[in-house]
């Protein structure tokens, strides 16, 4: 699902029943945030990796309120993921869910975060590869993926290049076929803050969050963001209206920056 990095050991938690079967693999903590933890484990068979998103109880909240919030967020994310998959947007498949226990089991996405792919491309000069054209093509794929999500009436809420995966292509024939580092399918992940909305204002805010995050994370490639927006513009009928709203959102953002 995300790049596997060393994460400090966390307090153990009671495993869901589905992970107690002999075929299950003990969870490996991948990332830990304020709201939850992401583990890598397996689903039903030892060779089927999956991501387990777990929202542990928050001791600073009232238990009843905490349970309701956890249940709502788990169910909301599962429903949005199911809708996206049903309507053709590449997101992780939902394998299992227990909203009462606070966990969601998802398809493990092989590949690297787009953030890593872009930074690797910027830091590598390989003869015979047009790095800029490869990055532009990647940006266009990202723009089309975000456009598809917005077309479906979904806003992400936390769009960054860390919340998009670049999943390598699976050759149908020769398994030894080499692909360029920036080849692959864009998979949008971490929709825990996503919501349903057909508001052009909400779509523009989604784009603004991505634009700001992209500029701070990839300053050397900031000029390529226009390629993402151009691909987004042609991705669905209402996209030009959302881009017009983006201008207004940018203006408000600049005013806030000036005022401190």
C-alpha positions in Angstrom: 0.0 0.0 0.0 2.8 2.4 0.9 6.5 2.3 0.9 7.6 0.0 3.7 9.8 1.9 6.2 11.1 1.2 9.6 8.4 2.1 12.2 8.9 2.1 16.0 7.2 -0.8 17.7 3.6 0.1 18.8 1.5 -1.3 21.6 -0.1 -4.6 20.7 -3.8 -4.7 20.2 -6.3 -7.6 20.1 -6.2 -9.0 16.5 -9.4 -9.3 14.6 -10.7 -12.9 14.4 -10.0 -13.0 10.7 -6.3 -12.8 11.5 -6.3 -15.6 13.9 -6.7 -18.3 11.3 -3.6 -20.5 10.5 -3.3 -19.0 7.1 -2.9 -15.4 8.4 0.5 -13.7 8.7 1.2 -11.6 11.9 0.7 -8.0 11.0 3.7 -5.8 10.4 3.4 -2.2 11.3 4.0 0.1 8.3 3.0 3.5 9.4 1.4 5.1 12.5 -0.5 8.4 12.5 -2.7 10.3 14.9 -5.9 8.6 13.8 -4.7 5.0 13.1 -2.2 2.5 12.1 -1.5 0.7 8.8 -0.3 -2.9 9.0 0.7 -5.3 6.3 -0.6 -8.9 6.7 -2.3 -11.5 4.5 -5.9 -12.2 3.6 -7.1 -15.9 3.8 -4.0 -17.2 2.1 -0.3 -16.6 3.0 0.4 -15.4 -0.6 -2.4 -12.8 -0.7 -1.0 -9.6 1.0 -3.3 -7.0 2.3 -3.4 -3.7 4.2 -5.1 -3.6 7.6 -6.1 -0.1 8.7 -6.8 0.0 12.4 -8.3 2.9 14.3 -7.5 2.2 18.0 -9.7 3.7 20.7 -8.9 7.3 21.6 -8.6 7.6 25.4 -9.1 11.3 25.4 -12.6 10.9 23.8 -15.8 9.8 25.5 -16.0 6.1 24.7 -19.5 6.3 23.1 -18.5 9.3 21.0 -15.2 7.6 20.0 -17.0 4.4 19.0 -19.5 6.4 16.9 -16.8 8.4 15.1 -14.8 5.3 14.4 -17.8 3.4 13.1 -18.8 6.3 10.9 -15.3 6.8 9.4 -14.7 3.1 8.7 -18.1 2.7 7.0 -17.7 5.9 5.1 -14.3 4.9 3.7 -15.5 1.4 2.8 -18.5 2.8 1.0 -16.5 5.3 -1.0 -13.9 2.7 -1.9 -16.7 0.3 -3.1 -18.3 3.1 -5.2 -14.9 4.0 -6.8 -14.2 0.4 -7.7 -17.6 -0.2 -9.0 -17.4 2.9 -11.2 -14.0 2.3 -12.6 -11.6 4.3 -10.5 -8.5 2.4 -9.4 -8.5 2.3 -5.6 -7.7 -0.6 -3.2 -10.4 -3.3 -3.1 -12.2 -3.8 0.3 -11.6 -7.3 1.5 -13.2 -7.2 4.9 -14.5 -4.8 7.5 -15.4 -4.7 11.2 -16.5 -1.1 12.0 -17.2 -2.1 15.7 -13.6 -3.3 16.1 -12.3 -0.4 14.1 -10.5 -2.0 11.2 -10.7 -2.2 7.5 -8.9 -4.8 5.4 -7.8 -3.7 1.9 -5.9 -4.9 -1.1 -2.2 -4.3 -0.8 -1.1 -2.1 -3.7 2.3 -3.1 -5.0 4.5 -0.3 -6.2 5.8 3.0 -4.7 4.1 6.2 -3.7 4.1 8.8 -6.5 6.1 11.0 -4.2 9.0 8.5 -4.3 8.7 7.9 -8.0 8.9 11.7 -8.8 11.8 12.3 -6.4 13.7 9.3 -7.8 13.2 10.6 -11.3 14.4 14.1 -10.4 17.5 12.7 -8.7 18.4 10.4 -11.6 19.9 11.2 -14.9 19.6 8.1 -17.1 20.9 8.2 -20.7 18.3 7.4 -23.3 15.3 8.3 -21.1 13.5 11.7 -21.6 13.0 12.4 -17.9 10.9 15.5 -18.4 8.5 13.7 -20.9 8.2 10.8 -18.5 7.3 13.1 -15.6 4.8 15.0 -17.8 3.1 11.7 -18.8 3.0 10.8 -15.1 1.4 14.1 -14.2 -1.2 13.7 -17.0 -2.1 10.2 -15.6 -2.5 11.8 -12.1 -4.7 14.5 -13.5 -7.0 12.0 -15.2 -7.2 9.9 -12.0 -8.2 12.9 -9.9 -10.7 14.0 -12.6 -12.3 10.5 -12.6 -12.6 10.7 -8.8 -14.3 14.1 -9.0 -16.5 13.0 -11.8 -17.8 10.2 -9.5 -18.8 12.8 -6.9 -15.9 12.0 -4.5 -13.5 14.5 -3.0 -10.4 13.1 -1.4 -9.8 15.6 1.4 -6.0 15.0 1.7 -4.6 14.8 -1.9 -0.9 14.5 -1.9 1.6 12.5 -3.9 2.0 10.3 -0.9 -1.7 9.3 -1.2 -1.2 8.1 -4.8 0.6 4.9 -5.7 2.4 4.1 -8.9 1.5 0.4 -9.4 3.8 -1.3 -12.0 2.3 -2.7 -15.1 1.9 -6.5 -15.2 3.0 -7.8 -18.6 0.7 -10.4 -20.1 3.5 -12.2 -21.8 7.2 -12.0 -21.2 7.7 -11.5 -17.4 11.1 -10.2 -18.2 9.9 -7.1 -20.1 11.4 -4.0 -18.5 9.4 -0.9 -17.9 10.4 2.7 -17.4 10.6 3.8 -13.8 7.6 6.1 -14.2 5.4 3.6 -16.0 2.4 2.2 -14.2 -1.1 2.7 -13.1 -2.1 5.5 -10.7 -4.0 4.1 -7.7 -5.5 6.6 -5.2 -5.2 5.5 -1.6 -5.9 6.6 1.9 -9.5 7.9 1.5 -10.2 8.1 5.2 -11.0 11.8 4.9 -12.9 11.5 1.6 -16.5 12.4 1.2 -19.2 12.6 -1.4 -19.6 16.0 -3.1 -20.5 17.4 -6.4 -19.6 21.0 -5.3 -17.1 22.7 -7.7 -15.8 24.6 -4.7 -15.0 21.3 -2.9 -13.3 19.9 -6.0 -11.3 23.2 -6.3 -10.1 22.9 -2.7 -9.1 19.3 -3.4 -6.9 20.5 -6.3 -5.6 23.4 -4.2 -4.5 21.0 -1.4 -2.7 18.9 -4.0 -1.1 21.9 -5.7 0.3 23.2 -2.4 1.5 19.8 -1.3 3.1 19.2 -4.7 4.9 22.5 -4.6 6.3 21.9 -1.2 7.3 18.3 -1.8 8.6 18.6 -5.3 9.7 22.2 -5.8 12.0 21.3 -8.7 9.0 19.9 -10.6 6.5 22.5 -9.7 6.4 23.8 -13.3 4.9 20.4 -14.4 1.8 20.8 -12.3 0.2 22.6 -15.2 0.3 19.2 -17.1 -1.8 17.6 -14.3 -4.3 20.4 -14.5 -4.5 20.2 -18.3 -5.2 16.5 -18.2 -7.8 17.1 -15.4 -9.5 19.7 -17.6 -10.2 17.2 -20.3 -11.2 14.4 -17.9 -14.9 15.2 -17.4 -17.4 17.8 -18.5 -17.5 20.0 -15.4 -13.7 20.1 -14.9 -13.3 23.6 -16.4 -15.8 25.0 -13.9 -13.8 23.4 -11.0 -10.6 24.9 -12.4 -12.2 28.3 -12.6 -13.1 27.9 -8.9 -9.5 26.9 -8.2 -8.5 30.5 -9.2 -10.8 31.8 -6.5 -9.4 29.4 -3.9 -5.8 30.4 -4.8 -6.7 34.0 -4.4 -8.2 33.4 -0.9 -5.1 31.4 0.0 -2.8 34.2 -1.0 -4.8 36.7 1.0 -4.5 34.5 4.1 -0.8 34.2 3.6 -0.4 38.0 3.3 -2.5 38.5 6.5 -0.6 35.8 8.4 
